[in-house]
Amino acid sequence: MDVFGSAFDDSVFEASRKRDLCTDLPVYTPKTCEPKWFCHRDKFEDQLDEQKTMKFRADLKYRQKQYQEAIEDYTACLPLVPNNNLSMKRDVLEGIARCYNHLGRSGPALELCDKLRNEATNTCHLTCVLQLEQSIHEDCGDLTSSISSLKQLCSVHPFNPWHWLKLATSYQSLLEKSTTLKKTKDASHTLQVFSQQQHKEDTEIETEAEVRLKTCMCFIRTRLLIEILMIQQFSFALEKSKKTLQAIEASLPKMQLKEDTLRVISQVMSEDLNPEKMREEKQDGEGLLCLTIKDFEERWWNKLHACLLIDQNTVLSSGTTIETA
């Protein structure tokens, strides 16, 4: 009796047929394009070809700082974008907003930002909108609105040190403006005017002491995050982190806060900084429907304020200085 699998068909051992390998293969000729081929093109193969041409043309004009001409090409490109191509649509709208911003027309630029925000479906979309809003507010000198956008960025990406660093330097700019205004003895414009909390029904006024604390809070948060990231950094990335830490160490003494206050700030800002939790809260590309973004003031500032009041050695004064009990 034959063991199962031990018998083979004789055809397995027959010589394979000789195949004719001399068949003619089609010749591949890659398509070549001349430099700036899209600049003087008037005839298009189809709607997609026209869309690409107008988009390339607009991008080039934006790079050449021909912003009004770029807006015209972006506007012509937008109706050609299919409804299901959300990435291209958002890219074109962002290009138009940036052109308006460079032309000093912040109003239309912010209107497009609102449109992009309403159509955002994930955290990447929201991040791009917030960064665009922040740059527009910064360019037109609206420091308060710029800080508001940065606080939202820190809420969406709580472990990104560069958003925190940008927020810290923005708060520092508020303090510098306050100092300049005091030197000119302009009583009608104080730090309180610059630090009004917009986008709220009940406008809250921040004192100089609060702005100073928030500046220090953001600097310390940046330092803590960079120290964690430096463990895995090399080359130019590590060098950038070292220079940033040196700049932070030079800026903290200017805040004129006591060591006990700095200690409490460090404790509060480091509570959620552990590798496990940082991995769990990574939100890149996450959908917005099921995403819960904690308010900046609630998550960090209110907690810090409460801890400073509870601590026996530090008290947040209602005036413009931080006093030690």
Order of alpha helices (4+ residues) and beta strands (2+ residues): alpha-alpha-alpha-alpha-alpha-alpha-alpha-alpha-alpha-alpha-alpha-alpha-alpha-beta-beta
